Amino acid sequence: MRAVSRPPAHVAPLRYVVQVDAVSPAFTAVLVDVALRTAHPTARLVASTDEGRTFRSIGPRVPDGTHGDSVFFLDRTHGWFTVALDGDATDLLYRTTDGGRTWKHWRVAGHSAGAPAVDQVLFTDAQHGWLNAVSGTGPQQSLFRSTDGGRTWRSVRTGRTRADSSLGYLDVGSFRLWRSGWYGGQTTVGADGGRNWRRSGPSVHGTPGEVAVFGRTVIAPMVVRSCRACEAGRLRIFRATGNGGWKPVASSPRVFSWQGGRSISSSFVTPGSGWIAGVGAHGRIVVFRYRDGILRRIRAPELTGSQVTIRAPGARQAWLSVVPPRGAGGPQIFVTRDAGREWHRVRP
């Protein structure tokens, strides 16, 4: 691994955090767009092995003018990340099988430049993976599957409906592909590798977080509005019962903002332990820990945001990425190493 290069002191680098992938308490990968004030942004992949105290570059040199899309590490050895090419209909997918010492790359399906356009990559083992390409605010989306580590991809039908027109979040377990829609708040499942889809999820209207899959155990957090006039929603944790039903196992007070069905982010370590973050009243960040059927609100960084992502590799460590209100700069990253008692801002 090589140290992150530093520009001359009189040229301040601009760093825009794209995504954090906390693989384990001892390894976290961060995809950033880096630019000098005189150059176009270029995607860079860095990693920390000391809980965010220091970062080193582990990614290959990518073409200038690329923007980071997503990063996914199966473990400390096998990792993938995607970058978007300016003015190009395709993106680049990079893969390492030796912890970042060497990389290979291939062209993959791209997306438009409009938000929330993104390529989301996820692998279940070193060979089998999924690529979710979402284009613009329409939104249009395409789902692809690879069985050779990302070298080649084939299209998979998505079973898209008018109310659930984006794949949103993906997770895989028990040979089933789960997705939570950004639009419509539904959860659907492809029980045969994505060839056919059926509607699933709790029968309540709400905004979903990421579905967490542990074998045949499925956890679905949602923010549910108690009444049509309510401006705040309750966080509720649902667990699949195995017969097509869903059982609520925990609920919070009404603290999450409902403005525009604003999404939440969740990260579960085990079926009985997880973290959930979102936006509360007046744009304040709200964080909860879930343990054995109990939701407990914990101290969060004192700032406002428009979007929050949380990734937790363990019960005591969690990474929080906060997108400030429009015009207030790029995302900020915080890490807790003591189960939320203190949050430290880190700068990859």
C-alpha positions in Angstrom: 0.0 0.0 0.0 1.1 3.5 -0.7 0.5 6.7 1.3 -2.1 9.1 0.0 -0.3 11.7 -2.0 -0.5 15.3 -0.8 -0.6 18.4 -3.0 1.6 21.4 -2.3 0.6 23.3 0.8 -0.7 26.3 -1.2 -3.2 24.1 -3.1 -6.0 22.9 -0.9 -7.5 19.5 -1.9 -11.2 19.2 -2.1 -12.5 15.8 -0.9 -16.1 14.6 -1.3 -16.9 11.4 0.5 -18.9 9.1 -1.7 -19.4 5.9 0.4 -18.1 4.2 3.5 -17.8 0.4 3.7 -17.0 -0.8 7.2 -16.0 -4.4 6.6 -14.8 -5.2 10.1 -13.6 -3.3 13.2 -10.1 -3.5 11.8 -10.8 -2.5 8.2 -12.9 0.2 6.7 -12.8 1.3 3.0 -13.8 4.8 1.9 -14.5 5.9 -1.6 -13.8 9.7 -2.1 -13.7 12.1 -5.0 -10.5 14.2 -4.7 -9.8 17.4 -6.6 -7.3 20.3 -6.5 -8.8 23.6 -7.2 -7.2 23.6 -10.6 -8.2 20.0 -11.6 -11.3 17.9 -12.2 -12.4 15.5 -9.4 -11.0 12.0 -9.6 -12.2 9.0 -7.6 -9.8 7.6 -5.0 -10.2 4.5 -2.7 -8.6 4.7 0.8 -8.8 2.5 3.8 -8.2 2.7 7.6 -7.1 -0.2 9.8 -7.0 1.9 13.1 -10.7 3.0 13.4 -10.3 6.1 11.3 -7.3 7.6 12.9 -5.2 7.3 9.7 -6.0 6.4 6.0 -3.9 5.0 3.2 -4.6 4.6 -0.5 -5.4 1.1 -1.5 -7.0 1.8 -4.9 -5.5 1.9 -8.4 -5.0 5.0 -10.5 -8.3 5.8 -12.3 -8.8 8.1 -15.2 -9.1 11.8 -14.4 -12.6 13.2 -14.3 -14.2 10.0 -12.9 -16.6 10.1 -10.0 -16.9 7.4 -7.4 -20.2 5.4 -7.3 -20.0 2.6 -4.8 -17.6 0.3 -2.9 -18.1 -3.2 -1.5 -15.6 -5.4 0.3 -16.6 -9.0 0.9 -13.7 -9.3 3.3 -10.3 -7.6 3.7 -9.0 -9.4 0.6 -11.9 -9.2 -2.0 -13.2 -5.8 -2.9 -15.0 -4.0 -5.8 -15.7 -0.4 -6.5 -17.3 1.5 -9.4 -16.6 4.9 -10.9 -18.6 6.9 -13.4 -17.0 8.4 -16.5 -17.9 11.9 -17.5 -19.8 12.0 -20.8 -19.8 8.2 -21.1 -22.6 5.7 -21.1 -20.6 3.1 -19.3 -18.8 2.9 -15.9 -15.7 1.1 -14.7 -15.8 -1.7 -12.2 -12.5 -2.4 -10.3 -11.8 -5.7 -8.5 -9.0 -6.8 -6.2 -8.4 -10.3 -4.8 -5.3 -9.4 -2.7 -6.4 -6.6 -0.5 -5.7 -3.8 -2.9 -2.2 -4.7 -4.0 -3.4 -5.4 -7.6 -6.5 -4.5 -9.4 -8.4 -5.5 -12.6 -11.1 -3.4 -14.2 -13.9 -3.9 -16.8 -16.5 -1.6 -18.4 -20.0 -2.1 -17.0 -23.5 -0.6 -17.5 -23.6 3.1 -16.7 -26.2 5.6 -15.7 -27.2 9.2 -16.3 -25.7 12.1 -14.5 -28.8 13.2 -12.7 -29.2 12.4 -8.9 -29.8 9.9 -7.5 -28.0 8.1 -10.3 -25.6 5.5 -9.0 -24.2 2.0 -9.7 -24.6 -0.2 -6.6 -22.4 -3.3 -6.4 -22.8 -6.2 -4.0 -21.2 -9.7 -4.0 -22.2 -12.8 -2.0 -18.9 -14.6 -2.6 -15.8 -14.0 -4.7 -17.6 -14.9 -7.9 -21.3 -14.1 -7.6 -22.4 -10.5 -7.5 -25.1 -8.0 -8.4 -24.9 -4.6 -10.1 -27.8 -2.2 -9.7 -27.7 0.8 -12.0 -30.1 3.6 -11.1 -30.4 6.6 -13.5 -31.6 10.0 -12.5 -34.8 11.1 -10.7 -37.1 9.2 -13.0 -35.9 6.8 -11.9 -34.8 4.2 -14.5 -32.9 1.2 -13.3 -31.3 -2.0 -14.5 -30.2 -5.0 -12.5 -27.3 -7.2 -13.6 -25.7 -10.5 -12.3 -22.2 -11.8 -12.5 -20.9 -15.3 -11.9 -17.2 -14.6 -12.6 -16.2 -12.0 -10.1 -17.4 -9.0 -12.2 -15.7 -9.8 -15.5 -19.1 -10.3 -17.3 -22.6 -9.4 -16.5 -26.1 -10.4 -17.7 -29.3 -8.5 -17.3 -31.9 -9.7 -14.8 -35.6 -8.7 -14.9 -36.5 -6.6 -12.0 -40.3 -7.0 -11.7 -40.6 -3.2 -11.4 -43.9 -1.7 -10.5 -45.1 1.8 -10.9 -45.1 2.4 -7.1 -41.7 0.7 -6.6 -39.7 1.9 -9.6 -36.2 1.8 -8.0 -34.4 -1.2 -6.5 -33.1 0.9 -3.7 -31.2 -1.3 -1.2 -30.1 -4.9 -2.0 -29.3 -7.8 0.3 -28.9 -11.5 -0.4 -29.6 -14.5 1.8 -31.0 -18.0 1.5 -30.8 -17.8 -2.3 -33.2 -14.8 -2.2 -32.5 -11.3 -3.4 -34.2 -8.7 -1.3 -34.7 -5.1 -2.2 -36.2 -2.0 -0.5 -37.7 0.6 -2.7 -36.8 4.3 -2.3 -40.2 5.1 -3.9 -43.4 3.6 -2.4 -41.7 2.1 0.7 -42.1 -1.5 -0.4 -39.9 -4.5 0.0 -39.8 -7.2 -2.6 -38.0 -10.5 -2.9 -36.7 -12.5 -5.8 -36.8 -16.1 -4.6 -35.1 -17.6 -7.6 -32.1 -15.5 -8.2 -34.1 -12.5 -9.4 -36.0 -14.2 -12.3 -39.3 -13.6 -10.6 -40.3 -11.1 -7.9 -43.1 -11.0 -5.4 -44.3 -8.3 -3.0 -43.2 -8.8 0.6 -42.5 -6.6 3.6 -44.6 -5.3 6.5 -48.1 -4.3 5.5 -47.7 -0.7 6.7 -47.0 2.5 4.8 -43.6 3.7 5.7 -40.1 4.6 4.6 -37.8 1.6 4.7 -34.2 1.3 5.8 -31.9 -1.4 4.4 -33.2 -4.9 4.7 -30.8 -7.1 6.8 -30.6 -10.8 5.9 -29.0 -13.4 8.1 -29.7 -16.8 6.5 -33.5 -17.2 6.8 -33.8 -14.4 9.3 -34.8 -11.1 7.8 -35.0 -7.7 9.6 -36.8 -4.7 8.1 -36.6 -1.3 9.9 -39.1 1.3 8.8 -40.2 4.8 9.8 -44.0 4.8 10.1 -46.2 7.9 10.4 -48.8 7.5 13.1 -51.4 9.8 11.4 -51.7 11.7 8.1 -51.2 15.0 9.9 -48.1 13.9 11.8 -44.8 15.5 10.7 -42.7 12.9 12.6 -42.6 9.2 12.4 -41.8 6.3 14.7 -39.0 3.9 14.0 -40.3 0.3 14.0 -38.3 -2.9 13.6 -40.0 -5.8 11.9 -38.9 -9.4 11.7 -40.0 -11.9 9.1 -42.0 -14.8 10.8 -41.2 -17.4 8.1 -44.8 -17.9 6.9 -45.0 -14.7 4.9 -45.9 -12.5 7.9 -43.9 -9.8 9.7 -43.8 -9.2 13.5 -43.0 -5.8 15.0 -40.2 -6.3 17.6 -39.4 -2.8 18.6 -40.7 0.8 18.3 -39.3 4.3 19.1 -41.0 7.6 19.9 -42.0 9.9 17.0 -38.6 11.5 16.4 -37.8 10.9 12.7 -38.7 13.6 10.1 -41.4 12.6 7.7 -40.8 15.4 5.2 -40.8 13.9 1.8 -40.7 10.4 3.2 -37.1 11.0 4.1 -35.1 7.8 4.2 -33.3 6.2 7.1 -30.2 4.1 7.1 -29.6 0.9 9.1 -26.8 -1.5 9.7 -27.3 -4.8 11.6 -24.4 -6.8 13.0 -26.6 -9.7 14.1 -30.4 -10.2 14.0 -30.4 -8.9 17.6 -28.0 -6.0 17.3 -28.0 -3.1 14.9 -27.7 0.7 14.4 -30.3 3.0 12.8 -29.8 6.6 11.8 -31.9 9.3 10.2 -33.0 12.9 10.2 -35.2 14.3 13.0 -36.9 17.5 13.7 -35.2 20.7 12.3 -32.8 18.4 10.4 -31.0 17.1 13.4 -29.3 13.8 13.2 -30.9 11.0 15.2 -29.2 7.7 16.0 -30.6 4.5 17.7 -29.0 1.3 18.8 -31.1 -1.9 18.7 -30.3 -4.7 21.0 -32.4 -7.8 21.8 -35.8 -6.1 21.1 -34.9 -2.7 22.7 -34.4 0.5 20.8 -32.2 3.1 22.7 -31.5 6.5 21.4 -27.9 7.5 21.7 -26.0 10.7 21.5 -25.4 11.8 17.9 -23.1 14.5 16.4 -24.6 18.0 16.9 -25.3 19.0 13.3 -28.0 19.1 10.8 -28.2 17.0 7.6 -30.4 16.1 4.6 -29.3 12.5 4.4 -27.5 10.1 6.7 -25.8 6.7 6.1 -24.6 4.4 8.9 -22.3 1.4 8.7 -21.5 -0.7 11.7 -18.9 -3.5 11.6 -19.4 -4.3 15.3 -21.5 -3.6 18.4 -19.1 -0.8 19.6 -17.9 0.7 16.3 -20.1 2.6 13.8 -19.4 5.0 10.9 -21.8 7.9 10.2 -21.8 9.8 6.9 -23.8 13.0 7.0 -24.8 15.0 3.9 -25.3 18.7 5.1 -28.2 20.8 3.9 -27.9 22.0 0.3 -25.1 24.5 -0.1 -23.4 23.6 3.1 -20.5 21.6 1.6 -19.8 17.9 1.1 -20.5 14.9 3.4 -18.9 14.6 6.8 -17.8 11.3 8.4 -17.9 10.5 12.0 -16.8 7.3 13.8 -17.6 6.0 17.3 -15.4 3.5 19.0 -17.3 3.2 22.2 -20.9 2.3 21.3 -21.9 5.9 20.7 -20.7 7.6 23.8 -18.3 9.7 21.7 -18.2 10.5 18.0 -15.0 11.6 16.2 -14.9 13.4 12.9 -12.5 11.8 10.4 -11.1 13.1 7.2 -10.1 10.4 4.7 
